[in-house]
Every structure is written in structure tokens, then in C-alpha cells.
């Protein structure tokens, strides 16, 4: 009888382990605001079954050839500064939301950061010194608040391509300050060439891969579109023996949402909630079950939940749209 009971327990535990889903990084990209936050701003994050938030302080550069980064100024919104990021993190952590600190650069007029490139050695040195001050200040914050992940940069391909030694040295310097997990947010068409994945813990990708040219892609069409990208992503994961992390993912609620998902022109595109829902569902179903995939952070999640998004909004946020329910249900399976 005792042996029989032991066998029942063994098979029950084995069945449970086979059917339960592994925990993933169910993240939101928590957008900086003018004001501080409190627990009421965190409740919608919890309600969508997120367990991580990306906190994104900002530095600013005048143009693509300008080498100096301006950050932590009184002219910035509170949430874009070090003090604001720390306040956000403390409130989120009290509600058991884990943190990725992801400092980002904004180039005036919305120029793409991947094209940031200096024209002289002197300017390169100035940029390197400026970027080090910027990123190391936030590495120190990551240490202070015990952030689970620190992202060392976002979509800076030409900077990295031109100055690979600087980046390896920077990573080494970051590691003397911060002892947690590291990643870099490579653009979707950049990650295959990023030279320092061996130095990091996650292969980070801003996952704006084109998956469908249809006006309203079906889930099946979008899933089919992933078949040309997924093997390449998995191969990079296998090459470096590192998990993939989608440092950003998401689609606008707009016609042709899967064609060029990186585009964010505010005035372009008719609202198409079905297109956003279908492309998002296909991405979640394609990747979250893979053991080499760590999870990701949906773009974007705004602080004042009840005042943003909605069925007339054609931008990225899933808030108050049908896709929010899809995200909530999917994240619930991987908590």
C-alpha cells in the first residue's frame, strides 16, 4: 500500500511538471511620465499578469553627428531622470514587479539612433566619454535598487560597428558596478551582427520583424511570416548559448500592422484593432513556449491606464484595446 501511494505521488508530480508552463519574463515597457507614481499606477500592470517592467530613463542628443548626451536635467520629465526612475522602481518593487532598467537616447526630431555616427576621432572620444557617464550612472542605480536586468543600450548599431573595443571595455566596467543580468536591445535587423553577445546574459532584440503585408493579417498569416525569422533567431541563441529576450515587442492598432512594425508616425493609418490583436497573438504563440526564449516587454505601457489607448487609438499601446485581454490571458499561463 505504501509503495502504491508513492507511485501515485510520483506520477502526479511528473504529470504536473509536464503540463505546467515555465515562468517567463512577462514584461511591459513602462513609459516615463511628468509625475511620480503610486500603487494605483501599478495595479493595471498586475492585472495584465505582468511580472516585469522596463524602466526607461532618457538622455538627449542634438543630432546624429553630435557627440554629447544631455541627461538628468530639470527640463526633462520626472520619469526620464534618475530620481524618477528610482521612484518608479521602488513603487513597482513593493508590488513584486521585477525590473529591467533600460536607459535610452532620444535624438531630436526623432532621428533613428542606429544611425548615430561621428565624423572625427575627437568626436568619437567625446561620445564615448559622454555615453559612459550616462550608462554608468544608471548601472549604479541598477545596483542600488537591485534591478534584475540592466540593458546597456538600445539600437545603436553604427556606434557599435565603429567602436567595438569601446563597447567591450564598457561592459567590463559595468560589471565592476552591477552584478545582475545584462542585455543590449538590438534592432530586429541588427542582432545578427552584434559582436558582444558572449559578454551578456540575454540576446536582446527589439522585435519589429515584418511578418505580413496584409491589411488585416490573420493569426495564421502572421505565424507563417515568423517562419523566415524564427530559425535565424534560434540559431543566434544556439551559437552563443544565450536565451533570447524581446527587449521590445508589439504592433500598432493600424492597417498593415505586420508590414513595417517599426513605424510610429502618429498621423498615419486607420485604426485596425483586429490587425494588432492577430499579429500580437501570433508572436506570443510562436515564442513563449520555446525553452530558449526568456520572454519580452510589450511596447508601450503608459502610467495613467484609464486615460490612454482605447478603441480609437492607432498607436502601439495595448491598453484598453482587445489586445490587452489577449496579453492578460497569455501572460497568465507563464507566471
C-alpha positions in Angstrom: 0.0 0.0 0.0 2.8 2.4 0.9 4.5 1.7 -2.4 1.3 2.3 -4.3 0.9 5.7 -2.6 4.4 6.6 -3.5 3.8 5.7 -7.1 0.6 7.9 -7.2 2.6 10.9 -5.8 5.4 10.3 -8.3 3.1 10.2 -11.3 1.1 13.2 -10.1 4.2 15.3 -9.7 5.5 14.1 -13.1 2.2 15.0 -14.8 2.2 18.4 -13.1 5.7 19.2 -14.3 4.9 18.1 -17.9 1.7 20.2 -18.1 2.8 23.4 -16.2 4.3 26.2 -18.2 7.7 27.6 -17.3 7.8 31.1 -15.9 8.7 33.8 -18.5 9.5 37.5 -18.4 6.0 38.9 -19.0 7.1 42.5 -19.3 5.6 45.9 -20.0 7.7 48.9 -21.3 6.7 51.4 -18.5 6.7 54.8 -20.1 8.1 57.8 -18.2 5.6 60.5 -17.1 5.8 64.0 -15.8 4.8 62.9 -12.3 5.7 60.4 -9.6 3.6 57.2 -9.4 1.9 55.3 -6.6 0.3 51.8 -6.2 -2.7 52.8 -8.3 -0.5 53.1 -11.3 0.9 49.6 -10.7 -2.4 47.9 -10.4 -3.1 47.7 -14.2 0.4 46.1 -14.6 -0.5 43.5 -12.1 -4.0 43.0 -13.7 -2.4 42.1 -17.1 -0.3 39.4 -15.3 3.0 41.2 -16.0 5.8 40.3 -13.7 8.5 42.7 -15.1 8.6 46.4 -16.1 11.2 48.1 -18.2 12.0 51.5 -16.7 13.4 53.9 -19.4 15.2 57.0 -18.3 16.4 59.2 -21.2 19.4 61.1 -22.5 19.1 63.5 -25.4 21.4 64.2 -28.3 21.1 67.2 -30.6 21.6 65.4 -33.9 23.2 62.3 -35.5 26.7 63.8 -35.6 26.6 65.5 -32.1 28.7 63.7 -29.5 27.3 64.9 -26.2 24.4 63.4 -24.3 22.3 65.6 -22.0 20.6 63.8 -19.1 19.2 64.2 -15.6 18.2 67.8 -16.2 15.3 69.9 -14.8 13.9 70.2 -18.3 13.1 66.5 -18.5 10.0 64.8 -17.3 10.4 63.3 -13.8 10.2 59.7 -15.0 13.0 60.3 -17.6 15.5 61.2 -14.8 17.5 59.1 -12.4 15.4 60.3 -9.4 12.2 59.5 -11.3 13.4 56.1 -12.4 14.3 55.2 -8.8 10.9 56.3 -7.5 9.1 54.2 -10.2 11.2 51.2 -9.4 10.6 51.4 -5.6 6.8 51.6 -6.1 6.8 48.7 -8.6 9.1 46.5 -6.5 6.8 47.0 -3.5 4.2 45.2 -5.6 6.6 42.4 -6.5 7.2 43.6 -10.1 10.7 42.9 -11.2 12.8 45.4 -13.1 14.8 45.9 -16.2 16.5 49.4 -16.3 16.8 50.4 -20.0 18.4 53.8 -20.5 17.6 55.2 -23.9 18.8 58.0 -26.1 16.4 60.4 -27.9 17.9 62.3 -30.9 15.9 65.5 -31.6 13.4 65.3 -34.4 13.1 61.5 -33.8 16.2 60.5 -35.8 16.9 56.8 -35.6 19.6 56.1 -33.0 21.1 53.3 -35.1 22.4 56.0 -37.5 24.3 57.8 -34.7 27.9 58.1 -36.2 30.7 60.6 -35.6 32.8 62.2 -38.3 36.1 62.6 -36.4 38.1 60.6 -33.8 37.8 63.5 -31.4 34.0 63.4 -31.6 34.0 59.6 -31.2 36.0 60.0 -28.0 33.7 62.7 -26.7 30.7 60.5 -27.5 32.3 57.5 -25.7 33.0 59.6 -22.6 29.5 61.1 -22.6 27.9 57.7 -23.1 29.9 56.1 -20.3 28.8 58.8 -17.9 25.2 58.3 -18.9 25.2 54.5 -18.8 27.4 54.0 -15.7 25.1 56.3 -13.7 22.2 54.0 -14.4 24.4 50.9 -13.8 24.9 52.4 -10.3 21.1 52.9 -10.0 20.6 49.2 -11.0 23.0 48.2 -8.2 21.2 50.4 -5.7 17.7 49.2 -6.4 18.7 45.6 -7.1 17.3 45.6 -10.6 17.1 42.1 -12.0 18.3 43.2 -15.5 20.2 46.1 -16.9 20.2 47.0 -20.6 23.4 48.6 -21.7 22.0 50.4 -24.8 19.2 50.5 -27.4 19.5 50.3 -31.2 23.0 51.8 -31.5 24.3 49.7 -34.5 26.7 52.2 -36.1 28.1 53.3 -32.7 28.8 49.6 -32.0 30.1 48.8 -35.5 32.6 51.6 -35.4 33.7 51.3 -31.8 33.6 47.6 -30.8 36.5 47.8 -28.4 34.9 50.6 -26.5 31.7 48.5 -26.0 33.6 45.5 -24.7 35.5 47.8 -22.3 32.2 49.4 -21.3 30.7 46.1 -20.5 33.7 45.2 -18.3 33.3 48.5 -16.5 29.6 48.0 -16.0 30.3 44.5 -14.4 32.5 46.1 -11.8 29.5 48.1 -10.6 26.4 46.0 -11.3 26.3 42.2 -10.7 22.9 41.3 -12.1 21.9 40.2 -15.6 22.9 42.2 -18.7 21.4 42.6 -22.1 21.5 45.0 -25.1 18.5 46.0 -27.1 19.5 45.3 -30.7 17.2 46.4 -33.5 15.4 43.5 -35.3 17.7 43.7 -38.3 20.9 44.3 -36.2 21.1 41.5 -33.7 22.8 39.0 -36.1 25.9 41.4 -36.2 26.1 42.5 -32.6 29.6 41.5 -31.6 29.5 41.1 -27.8 26.6 38.7 -27.0 29.2 36.4 -25.4 29.7 39.1 -22.7 25.9 39.4 -21.8 23.3 37.2 -20.3 20.4 37.7 -22.8 20.4 38.3 -26.5 18.1 41.3 -26.5 16.0 42.1 -29.6 13.6 44.9 -30.4 11.3 42.5 -32.3 9.8 44.7 -35.1 10.2 41.9 -37.7 8.0 42.2 -40.8 5.6 39.3 -40.8 2.7 40.1 -43.2 1.9 42.5 -46.0 -1.9 42.1 -45.5 -4.1 44.9 -44.4 -5.6 42.8 -41.6 -3.3 39.8 -41.1 -4.9 36.7 -39.7 -3.1 34.9 -36.8 -2.1 32.1 -39.3 -0.7 34.6 -41.8 1.4 36.3 -39.1 2.6 33.0 -37.7 3.6 32.0 -41.3 5.6 35.2 -41.6 7.6 34.3 -38.5 8.9 31.1 -40.2 11.6 33.1 -42.0 12.8 34.8 -38.9 12.4 32.3 -36.1 15.1 29.8 -37.3 17.6 32.7 -37.5 16.8 33.9 -34.0 17.1 30.4 -32.6 20.4 29.9 -34.4 21.9 33.0 -32.8 20.6 31.8 -29.4 22.3 28.4 -30.0 25.6 30.0 -31.3 26.1 31.9 -28.0 24.2 29.6 -25.8 22.2 32.5 -24.5 18.4 33.0 -24.2 16.5 35.4 -26.4 14.8 38.4 -24.7 12.5 40.6 -26.6 13.5 44.0 -25.1 10.6 45.4 -27.1 7.8 43.8 -29.0 4.4 45.0 -30.2 2.3 46.3 -33.0 0.2 49.3 -33.8 -3.6 49.0 -34.0 -3.4 50.1 -37.6 -3.9 48.7 -41.1 -0.9 46.7 -42.3 0.4 46.4 -38.7 2.7 43.5 -39.6 4.3 45.0 -42.7 6.7 47.6 -41.2 6.0 47.3 -37.4 8.8 49.7 -36.5 6.9 52.7 -38.0 5.3 55.1 -35.5 4.1 58.1 -37.5 1.3 59.4 -35.3 -0.8 60.7 -38.2 -0.6 57.7 -40.4 -3.0 54.8 -40.6 -6.6 53.9 -39.9 -7.4 52.2 -36.6 -7.4 48.4 -37.0 -7.7 46.6 -33.7 -8.0 43.2 -35.3 -4.7 43.6 -37.0 -3.0 44.5 -33.7 -4.6 41.6 -31.9 -3.8 39.0 -34.6 -0.1 40.0 -35.0 0.4 40.1 -31.3 -1.2 36.7 -30.7 0.9 35.1 -33.4 4.1 36.5 -31.8 3.1 35.3 -28.3 2.1 31.8 -29.6 5.3 31.5 -31.7 7.8 32.2 -29.0 6.6 31.9 -25.4 6.6 28.1 -25.4 10.3 27.9 -26.6 12.8 27.0 -23.9 15.4 29.2 -25.5 13.1 32.2 -25.3 13.2 34.2 -22.0 10.2 36.5 -22.6 9.7 40.1 -23.5 8.4 43.6 -22.9 5.4 44.9 -24.8 5.7 48.4 -26.2 4.2 50.7 -24.7 2.6 50.8 -21.3 1.6 54.2 -20.0 1.3 55.3 -16.4 -2.3 56.6 -16.4 -4.0 53.5 -17.6 -7.6 54.7 -17.7 -6.7 57.8 -19.8 -4.7 56.1 -22.7 -5.2 53.8 -25.6 -8.8 52.8 -26.3 -10.6 51.7 -29.5 -9.9 54.9 -31.3 -6.1 54.8 -30.8 -3.9 53.7 -33.6 -0.6 53.6 -31.7 1.3 50.7 -30.1 -0.1 50.6 -26.6 -2.3 47.6 -25.9 -4.1 49.5 -23.1 -7.9 49.5 -23.2 -8.0 47.6 -26.5 -8.9 44.0 -27.3 -5.2 43.0 -27.4 -4.9 43.8 -23.7 -7.2 40.8 -22.9 -5.1 38.6 -25.2 -1.9 39.7 -23.4 -3.5 39.1 -20.0 -4.6 35.6 -20.8 -1.3 34.7 -22.4 0.8 36.1 -19.6 -1.4 34.2 -17.1 0.0 30.9 -18.5 3.6 31.8 -17.8 3.6 33.3 -14.3 
